[in-house]
Amino acid sequence: MKQPARNKVLPMQQEPEKKKKTSPRRKWNIRNLFLFAFLAWAGYVFFFVQAPDIDRLQQDQQQLGTEIQQMKVTNQDLKAKIEQLNDPDYIAELARKKYLMVKDGETLFVQPKQ
C-alpha cells in the first residue's frame, strides 16, 4: 500500500469573527463629555459657591483684626489702671474723692448739692 504523499502545507485555521466594538471615537466623545461636565461643575462650585464665602470670610477677618487692635488698646489701659491701683498714694486719693474719707486730724467740708 502506498501512503499518500505528505504535503508540508497545513490547513488554514479560520479566524474567529470579531465582535463589533464601539468605536474609539465614540468612547473619546463620552470621555470628553464627562470631563467637560466635571469641569463645568467644578467651575460652578468655585465661582458661585466658594467665592462669595471667601469674600465674606475676608471681610470677617478684617473686622476681627480691627477688634483685636481695639482689645489690645483696652488691655493696655486696664494694665495701666492695675498699676495705679497698686500705688498706695493713688488709693488714698481715690478714697478721699469717692468715699469722702479723711486722714487723722483732717476736717471734711461737704458742699450741699443744688
N, CA and C atoms as an extended XYZ file, in Angstrom:
342
Properties=species:S:1:pos:R:3:atomname:S:1:resname:S:1:resid:I:1 pbc="F F F"
N         0.778       -1.160        0.000 N   MET     1
C         0.000        0.000        0.000 CA  MET     1
C         0.835        1.244        0.000 C   MET     1
N         0.354        2.008       -0.762 N   LYS     2
C         1.037        3.261       -0.891 CA  LYS     2
C         0.450        4.264        0.079 C   LYS     2
N         1.310        5.005        0.718 N   GLN     3
C         0.831        6.074        1.619 CA  GLN     3
C         0.695        7.370        0.822 C   GLN     3
N        -0.294        8.109        1.178 N   PRO     4
C        -0.457        9.382        0.454 CA  PRO     4
C         0.736       10.297        0.722 C   PRO     4
N         1.034       11.055       -0.207 N   ALA     5
C         2.166       11.969       -0.074 CA  ALA     5
C         1.830       13.063        0.946 C   ALA     5
N         2.809       13.314        1.705 N   ARG     6
C         2.590       14.347        2.731 CA  ARG     6
C         2.951       15.691        2.151 C   ARG     6
N         2.097       16.586        2.376 N   ASN     7
C         2.384       17.972        1.999 CA  ASN     7
C         2.860       18.724        3.232 C   ASN     7
N         3.665       19.660        2.991 N   LYS     8
C         4.067       20.491        4.110 CA  LYS     8
C         3.094       21.651        4.309 C   LYS     8
N         2.019       21.594        3.661 N   VAL     9
C         1.005       22.647        3.760 CA  VAL     9
C         0.016       22.241        4.822 C   VAL     9
N        -0.141       23.108        5.763 N   LEU    10
C        -1.103       22.853        6.831 CA  LEU    10
C        -2.427       23.512        6.487 C   LEU    10
N        -3.503       22.915        6.908 N   PRO    11
C        -4.792       23.560        6.608 CA  PRO    11
C        -4.897       24.890        7.354 C   PRO    11
N        -5.522       25.878        6.742 N   MET    12
C        -5.680       27.205        7.346 CA  MET    12
C        -6.725       27.151        8.443 C   MET    12
N        -6.379       27.800        9.489 N   GLN    13
C        -7.345       27.892       10.578 CA  GLN    13
C        -8.201       29.113       10.330 C   GLN    13
N        -9.441       28.969       10.606 N   GLN    14
C       -10.331       30.095       10.406 CA  GLN    14
C       -10.230       31.024       11.622 C   GLN    14
N       -10.151       32.299       11.311 N   GLU    15
C       -10.094       33.272       12.398 CA  GLU    15
C       -11.498       33.467       12.939 C   GLU    15
N       -11.588       33.551       14.267 N   PRO    16
C       -12.920       33.790       14.813 CA  PRO    16
C       -13.406       35.177       14.404 C   PRO    16
N       -14.674       35.289       14.221 N   GLU    17
C       -15.224       36.582       13.817 CA  GLU    17
C       -15.102       37.561       14.978 C   GLU    17
N       -14.677       38.774       14.655 N   LYS    18
C       -14.524       39.789       15.685 CA  LYS    18
C       -15.885       40.399       15.972 C   LYS    18
N       -16.093       40.619       17.268 N   LYS    19
C       -17.336       41.273       17.654 CA  LYS    19
C       -17.185       42.760       17.385 C   LYS    19
N       -18.259       43.366       17.047 N   LYS    20
C       -18.187       44.792       16.791 CA  LYS    20
C       -17.962       45.514       18.110 C   LYS    20
N       -16.928       46.296       18.140 N   LYS    21
C       -16.643       47.094       19.320 CA  LYS    21
C       -17.163       48.495       19.063 C   LYS    21
N       -17.420       49.167       20.181 N   THR    22
C       -17.797       50.560       19.989 CA  THR    22
C       -16.554       51.270       19.498 C   THR    22
N       -16.764       52.154       18.625 N   SER    23
C       -15.609       52.797       18.001 CA  SER    23
C       -14.849       53.637       19.027 C   SER    23
N       -13.530       53.723       18.853 N   PRO    24
C       -12.742       54.533       19.783 CA  PRO    24
C       -13.187       55.994       19.749 C   PRO    24
N       -13.668       56.447       18.638 N   ARG    25
C       -14.144       57.829       18.519 CA  ARG    25
C       -15.322       58.051       19.453 C   ARG    25
N       -16.230       57.105       19.544 N   ARG    26
C       -17.401       57.239       20.411 CA  ARG    26
C       -16.965       57.252       21.873 C   ARG    26
N       -16.036       56.375       22.247 N   LYS    27
C       -15.542       56.369       23.622 CA  LYS    27
C       -14.901       57.701       23.954 C   LYS    27
N       -14.142       58.240       23.029 N   TRP    28
C       -13.457       59.504       23.273 CA  TRP    28
C       -14.476       60.622       23.473 C   TRP    28
N       -15.548       60.600       22.739 N   ASN    29
C       -16.571       61.631       22.898 CA  ASN    29
C       -17.264       61.512       24.250 C   ASN    29
N       -17.517       60.315       24.705 N   ILE    30
C       -18.143       60.132       26.009 CA  ILE    30
C       -17.188       60.589       27.100 C   ILE    30
N       -15.915       60.267       26.951 N   ARG    31
C       -14.927       60.733       27.930 CA  ARG    31
C       -14.882       62.255       27.959 C   ARG    31
N       -14.885       62.845       26.787 N   ASN    32
C       -14.866       64.307       26.727 CA  ASN    32
C       -16.108       64.902       27.384 C   ASN    32
N       -17.222       64.277       27.173 N   LEU    33
C       -18.469       64.766       27.772 CA  LEU    33
C       -18.378       64.713       29.293 C   LEU    33
N       -17.904       63.617       29.840 N   PHE    34
C       -17.760       63.519       31.295 CA  PHE    34
C       -16.733       64.518       31.820 C   PHE    34
N       -15.639       64.680       31.106 N   LEU    35
C       -14.616       65.647       31.512 CA  LEU    35
C       -15.183       67.061       31.494 C   LEU    35
N       -15.893       67.406       30.444 N   PHE    36
C       -16.493       68.733       30.353 CA  PHE    36
C       -17.512       68.942       31.476 C   PHE    36
N       -18.329       67.927       31.746 N   ALA    37
C       -19.329       68.052       32.814 CA  ALA    37
C       -18.652       68.244       34.168 C   ALA    37
N       -17.589       67.511       34.416 N   PHE    38
C       -16.870       67.659       35.689 CA  PHE    38
C       -16.259       69.045       35.816 C   PHE    38
N       -15.623       69.528       34.750 N   LEU    39
C       -15.011       70.855       34.793 CA  LEU    39
C       -16.061       71.944       34.957 C   LEU    39
N       -17.208       71.776       34.323 N   ALA    40
C       -18.286       72.749       34.480 CA  ALA    40
C       -18.775       72.761       35.924 C   ALA    40
N       -18.948       71.589       36.504 N   TRP    41
C       -19.390       71.510       37.908 CA  TRP    41
C       -18.349       72.137       38.835 C   TRP    41
N       -17.067       71.841       38.610 N   ALA    42
C       -16.007       72.403       39.451 CA  ALA    42
C       -15.964       73.922       39.319 C   ALA    42
N       -16.127       74.445       38.120 N   GLY    43
C       -16.157       75.894       37.918 CA  GLY    43
C       -17.335       76.533       38.626 C   GLY    43
N       -18.501       75.903       38.540 N   TYR    44
C       -19.685       76.417       39.231 CA  TYR    44
C       -19.450       76.461       40.738 C   TYR    44
N       -18.932       75.380       41.276 N   VAL    45
C       -18.698       75.326       42.720 CA  VAL    45
C       -17.707       76.400       43.141 C   VAL    45
N       -16.651       76.588       42.383 N   PHE    46
C       -15.637       77.578       42.770 CA  PHE    46
C       -16.177       78.994       42.667 C   PHE    46
N       -16.772       79.351       41.523 N   PHE    47
C       -17.143       80.744       41.290 CA  PHE    47
C       -18.442       81.150       41.975 C   PHE    47
N       -19.401       80.251       42.088 N   PHE    48
C       -20.695       80.649       42.623 CA  PHE    48
C       -20.957       80.173       44.047 C   PHE    48
N       -20.210       79.208       44.526 N   VAL    49
C       -20.437       78.698       45.877 CA  VAL    49
C       -19.331       79.159       46.817 C   VAL    49
N       -18.084       78.929       46.447 N   GLN    50
C       -16.986       79.215       47.363 CA  GLN    50
C       -16.493       80.649       47.291 C   GLN    50
N       -16.547       81.293       46.133 N   ALA    51
C       -16.029       82.659       46.008 CA  ALA    51
C       -16.762       83.635       46.929 C   ALA    51
N       -18.105       83.613       46.996 N   PRO    52
C       -18.772       84.520       47.948 CA  PRO    52
C       -18.391       84.210       49.397 C   PRO    52
N       -18.212       82.945       49.717 N   ASP    53
C       -17.801       82.584       51.081 CA  ASP    53
C       -16.408       83.124       51.375 C   ASP    53
N       -15.525       83.072       50.402 N   ILE    54
C       -14.164       83.569       50.598 CA  ILE    54
C       -14.202       85.074       50.842 C   ILE    54
N       -15.020       85.799       50.063 N   ASP    55
C       -15.142       87.244       50.259 CA  ASP    55
C       -15.683       87.569       51.646 C   ASP    55
N       -16.708       86.825       52.066 N   ARG    56
C       -17.299       87.056       53.385 CA  ARG    56
C       -16.280       86.767       54.483 C   ARG    56
N       -15.508       85.713       54.328 N   LEU    57
C       -14.506       85.371       55.333 CA  LEU    57
C       -13.391       86.415       55.391 C   LEU    57
N       -13.030       86.994       54.254 N   GLN    58
C       -12.018       88.045       54.255 CA  GLN    58
C       -12.533       89.290       54.974 C   GLN    58
N       -13.801       89.622       54.774 N   GLN    59
C       -14.390       90.760       55.484 CA  GLN    59
C       -14.429       90.487       56.982 C   GLN    59
N       -14.812       89.281       57.352 N   ASP    60
C       -14.819       88.912       58.769 CA  ASP    60
C       -13.420       89.000       59.366 C   ASP    60
N       -12.424       88.592       58.604 N   GLN    61
C       -11.037       88.638       59.081 CA  GLN    61
C       -10.600       90.081       59.307 C   GLN    61
N       -10.968       90.981       58.404 N   GLN    62
C       -10.621       92.387       58.583 CA  GLN    62
C       -11.319       92.970       59.806 C   GLN    62
N       -12.594       92.633       59.984 N   GLN    63
C       -13.348       93.131       61.139 CA  GLN    63
C       -12.735       92.609       62.440 C   GLN    63
N       -12.381       91.346       62.451 N   LEU    64
C       -11.768       90.784       63.657 CA  LEU    64
C       -10.394       91.393       63.920 C   LEU    64
N        -9.682       91.749       62.861 N   GLY    65
C        -8.384       92.409       63.026 CA  GLY    65
C        -8.543       93.762       63.714 C   GLY    65
N        -9.559       94.536       63.324 N   THR    66
C        -9.794       95.828       63.988 CA  THR    66
C       -10.231       95.620       65.437 C   THR    66
N       -11.048       94.599       65.675 N   GLU    67
C       -11.467       94.300       67.056 CA  GLU    67
C       -10.262       93.912       67.913 C   GLU    67
N        -9.340       93.172       67.341 N   ILE    68
C        -8.138       92.773       68.087 CA  ILE    68
C        -7.325       94.004       68.461 C   ILE    68
N        -7.191       94.950       67.521 N   GLN    69
C        -6.450       96.178       67.820 CA  GLN    69
C        -7.124       96.960       68.937 C   GLN    69
N        -8.455       97.038       68.909 N   GLN    70
C        -9.185       97.739       69.971 CA  GLN    70
C        -8.993       97.034       71.311 C   GLN    70
N        -9.016       95.714       71.298 N   MET    71
C        -8.838       94.957       72.541 CA  MET    71
C        -7.422       95.133       73.096 C   MET    71
N        -6.431       95.257       72.204 N   LYS    72
C        -5.066       95.477       72.674 CA  LYS    72
C        -4.958       96.833       73.377 C   LYS    72
N        -5.611       97.857       72.813 N   VAL    73
C        -5.601       99.182       73.439 CA  VAL    73
C        -6.303       99.119       74.790 C   VAL    73
N        -7.458       98.453       74.839 N   THR    74
C        -8.196       98.315       76.097 CA  THR    74
C        -7.363       97.558       77.121 C   THR    74
N        -6.669       96.530       76.685 N   ASN    75
C        -5.825       95.735       77.573 CA  ASN    75
C        -4.708       96.590       78.172 C   ASN    75
N        -4.098       97.423       77.334 N   GLN    76
C        -3.044       98.307       77.838 CA  GLN    76
C        -3.597       99.297       78.861 C   GLN    76
N        -4.797       99.837       78.588 N   ASP    77
C        -5.424      100.764       79.545 CA  ASP    77
C        -5.701      100.076       80.875 C   ASP    77
N        -6.195       98.859       80.820 N   LEU    78
C        -6.500       98.136       82.056 CA  LEU    78
C        -5.227       97.786       82.827 C   LEU    78
N        -4.159       97.464       82.124 N   LYS    79
C        -2.892       97.190       82.817 CA  LYS    79
C        -2.375       98.445       83.514 C   LYS    79
N        -2.523       99.601       82.867 N   ALA    80
C        -2.114      100.863       83.500 CA  ALA    80
C        -2.972      101.138       84.730 C   ALA    80
N        -4.266      100.834       84.648 N   LYS    81
C        -5.177      101.034       85.793 CA  LYS    81
C        -4.784      100.105       86.950 C   LYS    81
N        -4.383       98.886       86.638 N   ILE    82
C        -3.949       97.941       87.681 CA  ILE    82
C        -2.711       98.476       88.383 C   ILE    82
N        -1.772       99.016       87.603 N   GLU    83
C        -0.568       99.579       88.215 CA  GLU    83
C        -0.906      100.757       89.114 C   GLU    83
N        -1.872      101.577       88.699 N   GLN    84
C        -2.291      102.702       89.541 CA  GLN    84
C        -2.925      102.201       90.836 C   GLN    84
N        -3.727      101.158       90.744 N   LEU    85
C        -4.407      100.647       91.945 CA  LEU    85
C        -3.433       99.969       92.905 C   LEU    85
N        -2.253       99.625       92.454 N   ASN    86
C        -1.249       99.064       93.349 CA  ASN    86
C        -0.451      100.153       94.081 C   ASN    86
N        -0.665      101.413       93.695 N   ASP    87
C         0.038      102.538       94.318 CA  ASP    87
C        -0.766      103.031       95.538 C   ASP    87
N        -0.204      103.030       96.757 N   PRO    88
C        -0.952      103.444       97.959 CA  PRO    88
C        -1.396      104.914       97.910 C   PRO    88
N        -0.607      105.802       97.308 N   ASP    89
C        -0.998      107.214       97.229 CA  ASP    89
C        -2.244      107.384       96.352 C   ASP    89
N        -2.307      106.674       95.255 N   TYR    90
C        -3.475      106.765       94.378 CA  TYR    90
C        -4.712      106.215       95.082 C   TYR    90
N        -4.552      105.138       95.817 N   ILE    91
C        -5.684      104.558       96.543 CA  ILE    91
C        -6.195      105.547       97.597 C   ILE    91
N        -5.284      106.231       98.288 N   ALA    92
C        -5.701      107.216       99.298 CA  ALA    92
C        -6.452      108.370       98.635 C   ALA    92
N        -5.965      108.845       97.498 N   GLU    93
C        -6.634      109.933       96.783 CA  GLU    93
C        -8.006      109.508       96.288 C   GLU    93
N        -8.098      108.304       95.797 N   LEU    94
C        -9.378      107.773       95.317 CA  LEU    94
C       -10.363      107.631       96.466 C   LEU    94
N        -9.895      107.186       97.618 N   ALA    95
C       -10.779      107.038       98.790 CA  ALA    95
C       -11.293      108.397       99.261 C   ALA    95
N       -10.464      109.419       99.214 N   ARG    96
C       -10.896      110.756       99.624 CA  ARG    96
C       -11.964      111.296       98.679 C   ARG    96
N       -11.744      111.158       97.381 N   LYS    97
C       -12.683      111.726       96.413 CA  LYS    97
C       -13.999      110.950       96.352 C   LYS    97
N       -13.906      109.664       96.246 N   LYS    98
C       -15.101      108.851       96.016 CA  LYS    98
C       -15.879      108.559       97.292 C   LYS    98
N       -15.184      108.234       98.350 N   TYR    99
C       -15.857      107.750       99.547 CA  TYR    99
C       -15.813      108.750      100.704 C   TYR    99
N       -15.332      109.960      100.436 N   LEU   100
C       -15.284      111.036      101.433 CA  LEU   100
C       -14.557      110.618      102.705 C   LEU   100
N       -13.473      109.928      102.569 N   MET   101
C       -12.682      109.506      103.709 CA  MET   101
C       -11.633      110.589      104.014 C   MET   101
N       -11.205      110.654      105.271 N   VAL   102
C       -10.216      111.655      105.679 CA  VAL   102
C        -9.122      110.993      106.485 C   VAL   102
N        -7.941      111.653      106.507 N   LYS   103
C        -6.851      111.169      107.349 CA  LYS   103
C        -7.105      111.654      108.771 C   LYS   103
N        -6.344      111.094      109.691 N   ASP   104
C        -6.466      111.535      111.069 CA  ASP   104
C        -6.057      113.006      111.155 C   ASP   104
N        -6.879      113.797      111.811 N   GLY   105
C        -6.582      115.205      112.007 CA  GLY   105
C        -7.107      116.094      110.896 C   GLY   105
N        -7.708      115.570      109.861 N   GLU   106
C        -8.259      116.392      108.787 CA  GLU   106
C        -9.741      116.630      109.050 C   GLU   106
N       -10.238      117.748      108.548 N   THR   107
C       -11.654      118.083      108.666 CA  THR   107
C       -12.254      118.048      107.264 C   THR   107
N       -13.433      117.496      107.168 N   LEU   108
C       -14.091      117.342      105.879 CA  LEU   108
C       -15.179      118.395      105.757 C   LEU   108
N       -15.165      119.127      104.682 N   PHE   109
C       -16.216      120.097      104.377 CA  PHE   109
C       -16.954      119.579      103.134 C   PHE   109
N       -18.272      119.482      103.272 N   VAL   110
C       -19.103      118.988      102.174 CA  VAL   110
C       -20.019      120.102      101.750 C   VAL   110
N       -20.070      120.372      100.440 N   GLN   111
C       -20.973      121.370       99.916 CA  GLN   111
C       -22.282      120.691       99.530 C   GLN   111
N       -23.398      121.292       99.899 N   PRO   112
C       -24.672      120.683       99.536 CA  PRO   112
C       -24.895      120.731       98.022 C   PRO   112
N       -25.533      119.744       97.537 N   LYS   113
C       -25.833      119.694       96.100 CA  LYS   113
C       -27.005      120.613       95.824 C   LYS   113
N       -26.979      121.290       94.756 N   GLN   114
C       -28.070      122.235       94.448 CA  GLN   114
C       -28.990      121.668       93.425 C   GLN   114
